[in-house]
């Protein structure tokens, strides 16, 4: 019995402790909550942040476009552009001048 106690104290407990340390080290390196997994998740977060920035920029552009088409504050140039596009009067290469620019050009003295 005494030999069993000495064996447990001198061999079994240090061996179990070493196995426990090895298990924890393996879990830290290659487990489900490991540093490798954390690195992969950080890369995925960076990719999603980039995608979010692109989507946010597109949303802001669409929001601005929707505000220009709001009936309470219609922009005549945007309405004209949409009418031409829907009715098929716009062609590639058309140059569209705002009404204010046309009026300014008409008011200039002729040389």
C-alpha positions as CSV (number, residue, x, y, z in Angstrom):
1,X,0.0,0.0,0.0
2,X,2.9,2.3,0.8
3,X,4.4,1.6,-2.6
4,X,1.1,2.5,-4.3
5,X,1.1,5.9,-2.5
6,X,4.7,6.5,-3.4
7,X,4.0,5.6,-7.0
8,X,1.1,7.9,-7.2
9,X,3.0,10.7,-5.7
10,X,6.2,10.3,-7.7
11,X,5.0,9.1,-11.1
12,X,1.2,9.2,-11.6
13,X,0.5,12.8,-10.4
14,X,3.4,14.3,-12.4
15,X,2.3,12.3,-15.5
16,X,-1.3,13.4,-15.1
17,X,-0.2,17.0,-14.7
18,X,2.0,16.8,-17.8
19,X,-0.9,15.3,-19.8
20,X,-3.2,18.1,-18.5
21,X,-0.7,20.7,-19.6
22,X,-0.3,19.1,-23.0
23,X,-4.1,19.0,-23.4
24,X,-4.4,22.7,-22.5
25,X,-1.5,23.6,-24.9
26,X,-3.2,21.6,-27.7
27,X,-6.5,23.4,-27.1
28,X,-4.8,26.8,-27.2
29,X,-3.1,26.1,-30.5
30,X,-5.5,23.9,-32.4
31,X,-8.8,23.7,-30.6
32,X,-12.2,25.3,-31.3
33,X,-11.3,28.4,-29.4
34,X,-7.6,28.5,-30.4
35,X,-5.2,31.2,-31.6
36,X,-5.5,29.7,-35.1
37,X,-9.3,30.0,-35.1
38,X,-9.0,33.6,-33.7
39,X,-6.7,34.5,-36.5
40,X,-9.2,33.1,-39.1
41,X,-12.1,35.0,-37.4
42,X,-10.1,38.2,-37.5
43,X,-9.5,37.8,-41.2
44,X,-13.2,37.1,-41.7
45,X,-14.1,40.2,-39.7
46,X,-11.8,42.3,-41.9
47,X,-13.4,41.0,-45.0
48,X,-16.9,41.7,-43.6
49,X,-15.9,45.2,-42.7
50,X,-14.7,45.9,-46.2
51,X,-18.0,44.5,-47.6
52,X,-19.9,46.6,-45.1
53,X,-18.0,49.8,-46.2
54,X,-18.9,49.1,-49.8
55,X,-22.6,48.4,-49.0
56,X,-22.7,51.5,-46.8
57,X,-21.3,53.7,-49.6
58,X,-23.8,52.2,-52.1
59,X,-26.6,52.8,-49.6
60,X,-25.5,56.4,-49.1
61,X,-25.5,57.0,-52.9
62,X,-29.0,55.4,-53.3
63,X,-30.2,57.5,-50.3
64,X,-29.0,60.7,-51.9
65,X,-30.6,59.7,-55.2
66,X,-33.9,59.0,-53.5
67,X,-33.7,62.4,-51.8
68,X,-33.3,64.0,-55.2
69,X,-36.4,62.3,-56.4
70,X,-38.4,63.2,-53.3
71,X,-41.6,65.0,-54.4
72,X,-41.1,67.7,-51.7
73,X,-37.8,68.7,-53.2
74,X,-37.6,67.7,-56.8
75,X,-34.4,68.5,-58.7
76,X,-35.4,69.4,-62.2
77,X,-32.2,68.1,-63.7
78,X,-32.7,64.7,-62.1
79,X,-36.3,64.5,-63.2
80,X,-35.3,65.4,-66.7
81,X,-32.6,62.8,-66.7
82,X,-35.0,60.1,-65.5
83,X,-37.7,61.1,-68.0
84,X,-35.2,60.9,-70.8
85,X,-33.9,57.5,-69.6
86,X,-37.4,56.0,-69.1
87,X,-38.8,57.3,-72.4
88,X,-35.7,56.4,-74.4
89,X,-34.7,59.9,-75.4
90,X,-31.3,59.7,-73.8
91,X,-28.4,58.3,-75.8
92,X,-24.8,57.5,-74.9
93,X,-22.7,60.6,-75.4
94,X,-25.5,63.1,-74.8
95,X,-24.4,66.2,-73.0
96,X,-26.9,67.6,-70.6
97,X,-26.6,71.1,-69.3
98,X,-28.4,72.4,-66.3
99,X,-31.0,75.0,-67.0
100,X,-29.1,77.6,-64.9
101,X,-26.0,77.0,-67.1
102,X,-28.1,77.5,-70.3
103,X,-29.6,80.7,-68.9
104,X,-26.2,82.0,-68.0
105,X,-24.9,81.3,-71.5
106,X,-27.9,83.0,-73.0
107,X,-27.5,86.1,-70.9
108,X,-23.8,86.6,-71.8
109,X,-23.3,89.5,-74.3
110,X,-22.6,88.4,-77.8
111,X,-19.2,89.2,-79.2
